[in-house]
Amino acid sequence: MPTIHTVAVIGSGYMGGGIAQVFAKSGFTVLIADQSAEVASSALDRLVSEAYGFEEKGLFELGAAAAVEANLAAAESVEQACAQADLIIEAVFENIDVKTEVLQRISAAARGDAVIGTNTSTISVNKLKSAVENPARFMNIHFFNPAPFIPGAELVASDETDEAVVDAVIEVLNAAGKRPAVVGDTPGMVVNRIQYAMLSEAFRVVEEGVASMEAVDTLVRNSFGFRLGLFGPFAIVDQAGVDVYKSSFGILEDAFGPRMAIPESLSDAVAAGVHGTKVGKGLLGDYGDQDLTAIKNYREQAYVRMQALQTELGTPPGARPVQE
């Protein structure tokens, strides 16, 4: 498995800069590169200053800003940044032609054993792999904005990516405090497919006059969005009742047709007696008495603390009151 100590980030804007901060504050040696040495140098000044600002606000742990300053440097060129890096992450504009051109340049400059990643939220990794010599070392490492504060990372291997490369990337992301998950190569991957499905329905209820945008935002962040900050969707189904969700899907399918159809795997689970935590058998596996007690205690404490955090922070800037 490749060992990663040095990281190069190509693209020093909001996303690339945030990725560079993540690795630098975690103790990795990081070089950033951009269209010119001047752009990279200016970005370096911004990222270091920003890190100290984050620390002053309590957003970075004590000592993180000094680590960013010590471990992060600006390269004179893409080639210089890539030359000795163990891991190189392309984080440029979300355009397949631009990314292809930059990845070709990275590939030509990188060591033969360097791991190369692209940070893309929409482009298939299999469409980009041809830009990289030895595509077995290439994969999508999708960070979420703002990178220093969102813990998730979506990992997508191409049909040629070496499994050892995936393992190495998981290891380095864990070391940098991220919580990665490997998913398949599909348009939008996992997060955007789910997010855009929700957005589609949100726009639809507004367009139908069912609710205002303000009402939708208020309800989502104070209901299922509130829960989703702590539990994933399948965990929530297990806790509420798998059979309950099947029944609810049936009502929605009758009203709205195929777009709300009961998922086949949900019907199969209910038919097999998988009804959730209440029977000790859920979509995510079996639950014993100790599991149920632990879930209950965690959920109660988590929801109370989440509500306290909402109260402490107040209404999000830009939020509008619901019209009566």
MIMI-245189 format. One record per residue (C-alpha): residue number from 1; residue in one letter; chain; x, y, z. Coordinates in Angstrom, 2 decimals, decimal comma, m for minus. Last residue first. Example, Ala and Ser with C-alpha at 12.3 -4.5 7.8 and 13.67 -1.06 7.14 Angstrom:
! MIMI-245189
(atom 2; "s"; "A"; (13,67; m1,06; 7,14))
(atom 1; "a"; "A"; (12,30; m4,50; 7,80))
! end
This chain:
! MIMI-245189
(atom 324; "e"; "A"; (m48,55; 33,48; 8,07))
(atom 323; "q"; "A"; (m45,27; 34,03; 6,25))
(atom 322; "v"; "A"; (m42,40; 31,98; 7,58))
(atom 321; "p"; "A"; (m39,52; 34,17; 8,69))
(atom 320; "r"; "A"; (m36,58; 34,44; 6,29))
(atom 319; "a"; "A"; (m33,19; 32,84; 6,77))
(atom 318; "g"; "A"; (m30,30; 34,91; 5,43))
(atom 317; "p"; "A"; (m28,22; 34,50; 8,56))
(atom 316; "p"; "A"; (m29,20; 31,26; 10,35))
(atom 315; "t"; "A"; (m31,57; 31,86; 13,30))
(atom 314; "g"; "A"; (m29,79; 31,69; 16,63))
(atom 313; "l"; "A"; (m26,37; 30,21; 17,39))
(atom 312; "e"; "A"; (m27,17; 29,35; 21,01))
(atom 311; "t"; "A"; (m30,72; 28,22; 20,25))
(atom 310; "q"; "A"; (m29,59; 25,99; 17,41))
(atom 309; "l"; "A"; (m26,83; 24,59; 19,62))
(atom 308; "a"; "A"; (m29,36; 23,87; 22,38))
(atom 307; "q"; "A"; (m31,52; 22,04; 19,83))
(atom 306; "m"; "A"; (m28,56; 19,92; 18,76))
(atom 305; "r"; "A"; (m27,71; 19,24; 22,40))
(atom 304; "v"; "A"; (m31,25; 18,03; 23,12))
(atom 303; "y"; "A"; (m31,25; 15,93; 19,96))
(atom 302; "a"; "A"; (m27,89; 14,34; 20,76))
(atom 301; "q"; "A"; (m28,74; 13,51; 24,37))
(atom 300; "e"; "A"; (m32,02; 11,83; 23,48))
(atom 299; "r"; "A"; (m30,54; 10,04; 20,47))
(atom 298; "y"; "A"; (m27,51; 8,74; 22,33))
(atom 297; "n"; "A"; (m29,61; 7,39; 25,20))
(atom 296; "k"; "A"; (m32,12; 5,73; 22,88))
(atom 295; "i"; "A"; (m29,42; 4,26; 20,65))
(atom 294; "a"; "A"; (m27,51; 2,86; 23,66))
(atom 293; "t"; "A"; (m30,66; 1,31; 25,13))
(atom 292; "l"; "A"; (m31,54; m0,28; 21,80))
(atom 291; "d"; "A"; (m28,04; m1,63; 21,29))
(atom 290; "q"; "A"; (m27,98; m3,12; 24,81))
(atom 289; "d"; "A"; (m31,31; m4,87; 24,14))
(atom 288; "g"; "A"; (m29,99; m6,40; 20,93))
(atom 287; "y"; "A"; (m30,34; m5,02; 17,42))
(atom 286; "d"; "A"; (m29,84; m7,05; 14,25))
(atom 285; "g"; "A"; (m28,67; m5,55; 10,98))
(atom 284; "l"; "A"; (m28,70; m2,27; 9,08))
(atom 283; "l"; "A"; (m32,13; m2,80; 7,52))
(atom 282; "g"; "A"; (m33,51; m3,78; 10,88))
(atom 281; "k"; "A"; (m34,15; m6,72; 13,18))
(atom 280; "g"; "A"; (m34,60; m6,25; 16,91))
(atom 279; "v"; "A"; (m38,38; m6,20; 16,69))
(atom 278; "k"; "A"; (m38,81; m2,54; 17,67))
(atom 277; "t"; "A"; (m35,40; m1,75; 16,15))
(atom 276; "g"; "A"; (m36,66; m2,22; 12,63))
(atom 275; "h"; "A"; (m39,42; m4,15; 10,88))
(atom 274; "v"; "A"; (m37,42; m6,80; 9,05))
(atom 273; "g"; "A"; (m39,91; m9,66; 8,99))
(atom 272; "a"; "A"; (m38,90; m11,01; 5,56))
(atom 271; "a"; "A"; (m41,91; m9,38; 3,89))
(atom 270; "v"; "A"; (m40,81; m6,07; 5,42))
(atom 269; "a"; "A"; (m37,34; m6,44; 3,92))
(atom 268; "d"; "A"; (m38,66; m7,39; 0,49))
(atom 267; "s"; "A"; (m40,96; m4,37; 0,41))
(atom 266; "l"; "A"; (m38,04; m2,08; 1,32))
(atom 265; "s"; "A"; (m35,80; m3,73; m1,28))
(atom 264; "e"; "A"; (m38,42; m3,03; m3,95))
(atom 263; "p"; "A"; (m38,58; 0,66; m3,11))
(atom 262; "i"; "A"; (m42,23; 1,75; m2,72))
(atom 261; "a"; "A"; (m42,99; 4,14; m5,56))
(atom 260; "m"; "A"; (m42,73; 7,89; m4,92))
(atom 259; "r"; "A"; (m41,58; 8,86; m8,43))
(atom 258; "p"; "A"; (m43,84; 6,13; m9,78))
(atom 257; "g"; "A"; (m47,16; 7,76; m8,87))
(atom 256; "f"; "A"; (m47,89; 10,82; m6,77))
(atom 255; "a"; "A"; (m50,94; 10,04; m4,65))
(atom 254; "d"; "A"; (m51,01; 6,25; m4,68))
(atom 253; "e"; "A"; (m47,21; 6,19; m4,40))
(atom 252; "l"; "A"; (m47,38; 8,55; m1,42))
(atom 251; "i"; "A"; (m49,79; 6,27; 0,43))
(atom 250; "g"; "A"; (m47,70; 3,21; m0,37))
(atom 249; "f"; "A"; (m44,51; 4,99; 0,71))
(atom 248; "s"; "A"; (m46,14; 5,57; 4,09))
(atom 247; "s"; "A"; (m46,91; 1,86; 4,47))
(atom 246; "k"; "A"; (m43,36; 0,92; 3,58))
(atom 245; "y"; "A"; (m42,03; 3,54; 5,99))
(atom 244; "v"; "A"; (m44,12; 2,14; 8,83))
(atom 243; "d"; "A"; (m42,95; m1,39; 8,02))
(atom 242; "v"; "A"; (m39,33; m0,30; 8,42))
(atom 241; "g"; "A"; (m40,13; 1,25; 11,79))
(atom 240; "a"; "A"; (m39,06; 4,61; 13,21))
(atom 239; "q"; "A"; (m35,68; 3,44; 14,47))
(atom 238; "d"; "A"; (m34,83; 1,30; 11,45))
(atom 237; "v"; "A"; (m35,93; 4,06; 9,07))
(atom 236; "i"; "A"; (m33,76; 6,58; 10,93))
(atom 235; "a"; "A"; (m30,75; 4,27; 10,68))
(atom 234; "f"; "A"; (m31,42; 3,97; 6,94))
(atom 233; "p"; "A"; (m31,49; 7,74; 6,50))
(atom 232; "g"; "A"; (m28,22; 8,44; 8,34))
(atom 231; "f"; "A"; (m28,27; 9,62; 11,94))
(atom 230; "l"; "A"; (m26,80; 12,69; 13,64))
(atom 229; "g"; "A"; (m27,13; 15,71; 11,35))
(atom 228; "l"; "A"; (m29,87; 13,77; 9,60))
(atom 227; "r"; "A"; (m32,14; 14,20; 12,60))
(atom 226; "f"; "A"; (m32,33; 18,00; 12,30))
(atom 225; "g"; "A"; (m32,75; 17,68; 8,54))
(atom 224; "f"; "A"; (m35,68; 15,36; 9,22))
(atom 223; "s"; "A"; (m37,41; 17,98; 11,33))
(atom 222; "n"; "A"; (m36,15; 21,47; 12,22))
(atom 221; "r"; "A"; (m33,91; 22,10; 9,21))
(atom 220; "v"; "A"; (m36,55; 20,72; 6,87))
(atom 219; "l"; "A"; (m39,48; 22,57; 8,40))
(atom 218; "t"; "A"; (m37,89; 26,02; 8,40))
(atom 217; "d"; "A"; (m36,47; 25,64; 4,89))
(atom 216; "v"; "A"; (m39,80; 24,41; 3,51))
(atom 215; "a"; "A"; (m41,71; 27,21; 5,24))
(atom 214; "e"; "A"; (m39,36; 29,86; 3,85))
(atom 213; "m"; "A"; (m39,62; 28,41; 0,35))
(atom 212; "s"; "A"; (m43,38; 28,71; 0,66))
(atom 211; "a"; "A"; (m45,63; 25,68; 0,95))
(atom 210; "v"; "A"; (m48,21; 23,67; m1,01))
(atom 209; "g"; "A"; (m48,37; 26,19; m3,84))
(atom 208; "e"; "A"; (m47,61; 23,58; m6,49))
(atom 207; "e"; "A"; (m44,37; 25,37; m7,40))
(atom 206; "v"; "A"; (m43,32; 25,31; m3,74))
(atom 205; "v"; "A"; (m44,08; 21,60; m3,38))
(atom 204; "r"; "A"; (m42,17; 20,91; m6,62))
(atom 203; "f"; "A"; (m39,11; 22,92; m5,66))
(atom 202; "a"; "A"; (m38,73; 20,86; m2,49))
(atom 201; "e"; "A"; (m39,36; 17,63; m4,43))
(atom 200; "s"; "A"; (m36,53; 18,38; m6,83))
(atom 199; "l"; "A"; (m34,32; 19,56; m3,98))
(atom 198; "m"; "A"; (m34,74; 16,23; m2,17))
(atom 197; "a"; "A"; (m33,84; 14,27; m5,30))
(atom 196; "y"; "A"; (m30,95; 16,70; m5,78))
(atom 195; "q"; "A"; (m29,51; 15,91; m2,36))
(atom 194; "i"; "A"; (m29,87; 12,15; m2,78))
(atom 193; "r"; "A"; (m28,19; 12,09; m6,18))
(atom 192; "n"; "A"; (m25,71; 14,73; m5,02))
(atom 191; "v"; "A"; (m24,56; 12,69; m2,04))
(atom 190; "v"; "A"; (m24,35; 9,33; m3,78))
(atom 189; "m"; "A"; (m22,44; 9,79; m7,04))
(atom 188; "g"; "A"; (m23,86; 12,70; m9,04))
(atom 187; "p"; "A"; (m23,60; 10,62; m12,20))
(atom 186; "t"; "A"; (m22,52; 7,10; m11,17))
(atom 185; "d"; "A"; (m19,13; 5,67; m10,23))
(atom 184; "g"; "A"; (m19,77; 3,60; m7,12))
(atom 183; "v"; "A"; (m19,18; 4,59; m3,51))
(atom 182; "v"; "A"; (m16,34; 4,43; m0,97))
(atom 181; "a"; "A"; (m16,93; 6,29; 2,30))
(atom 180; "p"; "A"; (m14,62; 8,78; 4,01))
(atom 179; "r"; "A"; (m14,84; 10,26; 7,50))
(atom 178; "k"; "A"; (m12,12; 12,94; 7,64))
(atom 177; "g"; "A"; (m9,78; 13,74; 10,51))
(atom 176; "a"; "A"; (m6,58; 14,05; 8,47))
(atom 175; "a"; "A"; (m5,38; 10,62; 9,62))
(atom 174; "n"; "A"; (m8,70; 9,19; 8,43))
(atom 173; "l"; "A"; (m8,10; 10,84; 5,08))
(atom 172; "v"; "A"; (m4,61; 9,33; 4,88))
(atom 171; "e"; "A"; (m5,87; 5,83; 5,64))
(atom 170; "i"; "A"; (m8,80; 6,02; 3,23))
(atom 169; "v"; "A"; (m6,43; 7,21; 0,50))
(atom 168; "a"; "A"; (m4,04; 4,33; 1,16))
(atom 167; "d"; "A"; (m6,86; 1,78; 1,08))
(atom 166; "v"; "A"; (m8,12; 3,15; m2,24))
(atom 165; "v"; "A"; (m4,60; 2,95; m3,66))
(atom 164; "a"; "A"; (m4,26; m0,65; m2,43))
(atom 163; "e"; "A"; (m7,48; m1,50; m4,30))
(atom 162; "d"; "A"; (m5,82; m0,47; m7,57))
(atom 161; "t"; "A"; (m8,02; 1,79; m9,68))
(atom 160; "e"; "A"; (m8,84; 0,36; m13,11))
(atom 159; "d"; "A"; (m12,67; 0,33; m13,06))
(atom 158; "s"; "A"; (m12,45; 3,81; m11,58))
(atom 157; "a"; "A"; (m12,54; 4,29; m7,83))
(atom 156; "v"; "A"; (m14,88; 6,77; m6,19))
(atom 155; "l"; "A"; (m14,36; 8,19; m2,71))
(atom 154; "e"; "A"; (m16,84; 10,59; m1,11))
(atom 153; "a"; "A"; (m15,40; 12,57; 1,79))
(atom 152; "g"; "A"; (m17,34; 13,57; 4,91))
(atom 151; "p"; "A"; (m16,01; 15,74; 7,74))
(atom 150; "i"; "A"; (m17,29; 19,15; 6,61))
(atom 149; "f"; "A"; (m15,28; 21,81; 8,47))
(atom 148; "p"; "A"; (m11,92; 22,23; 6,73))
(atom 147; "a"; "A"; (m13,44; 21,37; 3,30))
(atom 146; "p"; "A"; (m16,12; 24,06; 3,27))
(atom 145; "n"; "A"; (m17,38; 22,66; 0,98))
(atom 144; "f"; "A"; (m17,35; 18,91; 0,52))
(atom 143; "f"; "A"; (m14,37; 16,77; m0,46))
(atom 142; "h"; "A"; (m14,54; 14,29; m3,34))
(atom 141; "i"; "A"; (m11,48; 12,10; m3,74))
(atom 140; "n"; "A"; (m11,97; 10,62; m7,21))
(atom 139; "m"; "A"; (m9,45; 7,97; m8,18))
(atom 138; "f"; "A"; (m6,08; 7,43; m9,89))
(atom 137; "r"; "A"; (m3,23; 5,04; m9,10))
(atom 136; "a"; "A"; (m4,48; 2,26; m11,41))
(atom 135; "p"; "A"; (m4,71; 4,96; m14,09))
(atom 134; "n"; "A"; (m1,05; 4,38; m15,01))
(atom 133; "e"; "A"; (m0,60; 7,61; m16,99))
(atom 132; "v"; "A"; (m3,52; 9,86; m16,17))
(atom 131; "a"; "A"; (m5,75; 11,70; m18,63))
(atom 130; "s"; "A"; (m7,48; 8,42; m19,55))
(atom 129; "k"; "A"; (m8,86; 8,28; m15,99))
(atom 128; "l"; "A"; (m11,12; 11,30; m16,47))
(atom 127; "k"; "A"; (m14,17; 9,66; m18,04))
(atom 126; "n"; "A"; (m13,90; 6,71; m15,64))
(atom 125; "v"; "A"; (m13,89; 9,15; m12,72))
(atom 124; "s"; "A"; (m17,30; 10,31; m13,88))
(atom 123; "i"; "A"; (m17,77; 14,07; m13,49))
(atom 122; "t"; "A"; (m20,27; 15,42; m10,93))
(atom 121; "s"; "A"; (m18,75; 16,31; m7,57))
(atom 120; "t"; "A"; (m15,11; 16,36; m8,63))
(atom 119; "n"; "A"; (m11,93; 16,44; m6,56))
(atom 118; "t"; "A"; (m9,49; 14,44; m8,65))
(atom 117; "g"; "A"; (m6,89; 12,21; m7,08))
(atom 116; "i"; "A"; (m3,42; 11,08; m8,08))
(atom 115; "v"; "A"; (m1,37; 8,62; m6,03))
(atom 114; "a"; "A"; (2,36; 8,89; m6,72))
(atom 113; "d"; "A"; (4,17; 5,71; m7,80))
(atom 112; "g"; "A"; (5,35; 6,98; m11,18))
(atom 111; "r"; "A"; (6,48; 10,27; m9,71))
(atom 110; "a"; "A"; (4,39; 13,18; m10,88))
(atom 109; "a"; "A"; (5,20; 15,68; m13,63))
(atom 108; "a"; "A"; (3,54; 14,03; m16,63))
(atom 107; "s"; "A"; (0,56; 12,93; m14,56))
(atom 106; "i"; "A"; (0,03; 16,42; m13,18))
(atom 105; "r"; "A"; (0,04; 17,95; m16,68))
(atom 104; "q"; "A"; (m2,39; 15,34; m17,94))
(atom 103; "l"; "A"; (m4,55; 15,95; m14,87))
(atom 102; "v"; "A"; (m4,59; 19,69; m15,60))
(atom 101; "e"; "A"; (m5,73; 19,19; m19,21))
(atom 100; "t"; "A"; (m8,37; 16,64; m18,24))
(atom 99; "k"; "A"; (m9,67; 18,90; m15,46))
(atom 98; "v"; "A"; (m10,06; 21,82; m17,83))
(atom 97; "d"; "A"; (m11,81; 19,69; m20,45))
(atom 96; "i"; "A"; (m14,10; 18,03; m17,90))
(atom 95; "n"; "A"; (m15,17; 21,29; m16,29))
(atom 94; "e"; "A"; (m15,62; 21,68; m12,56))
(atom 93; "f"; "A"; (m12,83; 24,27; m12,11))
(atom 92; "v"; "A"; (m9,69; 23,04; m10,36))
(atom 91; "a"; "A"; (m9,04; 20,79; m7,37))
(atom 90; "e"; "A"; (m6,51; 18,20; m8,57))
(atom 89; "i"; "A"; (m5,17; 16,25; m5,62))
(atom 88; "i"; "A"; (m1,62; 14,88; m5,64))
(atom 87; "l"; "A"; (m0,51; 12,26; m3,12))
(atom 86; "d"; "A"; (3,08; 11,10; m2,53))
(atom 85; "a"; "A"; (4,44; 14,44; m3,73))
(atom 84; "q"; "A"; (8,02; 14,71; m4,98))
(atom 83; "a"; "A"; (7,58; 16,28; m8,43))
(atom 82; "c"; "A"; (3,96; 17,35; m8,13))
(atom 81; "a"; "A"; (4,41; 20,80; m6,60))
(atom 80; "q"; "A"; (7,37; 21,60; m8,86))
(atom 79; "e"; "A"; (5,43; 20,60; m11,97))
(atom 78; "v"; "A"; (2,38; 22,63; m10,99))
(atom 77; "s"; "A"; (4,65; 25,65; m10,68))
(atom 76; "e"; "A"; (6,56; 27,86; m8,26))
(atom 75; "a"; "A"; (5,08; 25,98; m5,34))
(atom 74; "a"; "A"; (3,42; 27,62; m2,36))
(atom 73; "a"; "A"; (4,03; 26,20; 1,10))
(atom 72; "l"; "A"; (2,00; 24,57; 3,87))
(atom 71; "n"; "A"; (3,51; 22,63; 6,78))
(atom 70; "a"; "A"; (4,75; 25,37; 9,11))
(atom 69; "e"; "A"; (1,95; 27,89; 8,55))
(atom 68; "v"; "A"; (m0,74; 25,19; 8,67))
(atom 67; "a"; "A"; (0,80; 23,76; 11,85))
(atom 66; "a"; "A"; (0,88; 27,23; 13,41))
(atom 65; "a"; "A"; (m2,81; 27,57; 12,56))
(atom 64; "a"; "A"; (m3,63; 24,21; 14,12))
(atom 63; "g"; "A"; (m1,87; 24,98; 17,41))
(atom 62; "l"; "A"; (m5,08; 25,36; 19,38))
(atom 61; "e"; "A"; (m7,96; 23,57; 17,65))
(atom 60; "f"; "A"; (m9,54; 25,27; 14,66))
(atom 59; "l"; "A"; (m13,02; 26,84; 14,82))
(atom 58; "g"; "A"; (m12,34; 28,49; 18,18))
(atom 57; "k"; "A"; (m12,75; 31,97; 16,72))
(atom 56; "e"; "A"; (m9,05; 32,73; 17,23))
(atom 55; "e"; "A"; (m8,21; 29,41; 15,59))
(atom 54; "f"; "A"; (m10,27; 30,20; 12,51))
(atom 53; "g"; "A"; (m8,59; 33,59; 12,21))
(atom 52; "y"; "A"; (m5,17; 31,96; 12,47))
(atom 51; "a"; "A"; (m6,18; 29,57; 9,70))
(atom 50; "e"; "A"; (m7,45; 32,45; 7,54))
(atom 49; "s"; "A"; (m4,11; 34,21; 7,79))
(atom 48; "v"; "A"; (m2,34; 31,01; 6,73))
(atom 47; "l"; "A"; (m4,79; 30,40; 3,88))
(atom 46; "r"; "A"; (m4,66; 33,99; 2,62))
(atom 45; "d"; "A"; (m0,87; 34,16; 2,59))
(atom 44; "l"; "A"; (m0,72; 30,82; 0,76))
(atom 43; "a"; "A"; (m3,30; 31,99; m1,77))
(atom 42; "s"; "A"; (m1,15; 34,99; m2,63))
(atom 41; "s"; "A"; (1,82; 32,70; m3,13))
(atom 40; "a"; "A"; (m0,20; 30,35; m5,35))
(atom 39; "v"; "A"; (m1,45; 33,22; m7,51))
(atom 38; "e"; "A"; (2,06; 34,66; m7,82))
(atom 37; "a"; "A"; (3,59; 31,28; m8,70))
(atom 36; "s"; "A"; (1,17; 31,03; m11,58))
(atom 35; "q"; "A"; (m1,93; 29,15; m12,69))
(atom 34; "d"; "A"; (m2,06; 27,36; m9,33))
(atom 33; "a"; "A"; (0,08; 25,30; m7,02))
(atom 32; "i"; "A"; (m0,18; 24,29; m3,38))
(atom 31; "l"; "A"; (2,44; 22,26; m1,54))
(atom 30; "v"; "A"; (1,66; 20,29; 1,61))
(atom 29; "t"; "A"; (3,79; 18,47; 4,20))
(atom 28; "f"; "A"; (1,33; 16,51; 6,32))
(atom 27; "g"; "A"; (0,87; 17,33; 10,00))
(atom 26; "s"; "A"; (m2,92; 17,39; 10,36))
(atom 25; "k"; "A"; (m3,02; 21,19; 10,04))
(atom 24; "a"; "A"; (m1,38; 20,83; 6,64))
(atom 23; "f"; "A"; (m3,78; 18,16; 5,39))
(atom 22; "v"; "A"; (m6,99; 20,03; 6,12))
(atom 21; "q"; "A"; (m5,48; 23,40; 5,16))
(atom 20; "a"; "A"; (m4,62; 22,07; 1,68))
(atom 19; "i"; "A"; (m8,18; 20,81; 1,22))
(atom 18; "g"; "A"; (m9,49; 24,26; 2,17))
(atom 17; "g"; "A"; (m7,19; 25,91; m0,34))
(atom 16; "g"; "A"; (m8,33; 23,56; m3,07))
(atom 15; "m"; "A"; (m12,00; 24,29; m2,36))
(atom 14; "y"; "A"; (m11,81; 28,06; m1,96))
(atom 13; "g"; "A"; (m9,11; 28,54; m4,57))
(atom 12; "s"; "A"; (m5,63; 27,06; m4,54))
(atom 11; "g"; "A"; (m5,84; 24,67; m7,49))
(atom 10; "i"; "A"; (m3,38; 21,80; m7,62))
(atom 9; "v"; "A"; (m2,99; 20,38; m4,15))
(atom 8; "a"; "A"; (0,26; 18,53; m3,48))
(atom 7; "v"; "A"; (0,56; 16,17; m0,51))
(atom 6; "t"; "A"; (3,58; 14,72; 1,26))
(atom 5; "h"; "A"; (3,56; 11,87; 3,79))
(atom 4; "i"; "A"; (1,59; 9,15; 2,00))
(atom 3; "t"; "A"; (2,64; 5,51; 2,05))
(atom 2; "p"; "A"; (1,38; 3,45; m0,89))
(atom 1; "m"; "A"; (0,00; 0,00; 0,00))
! end
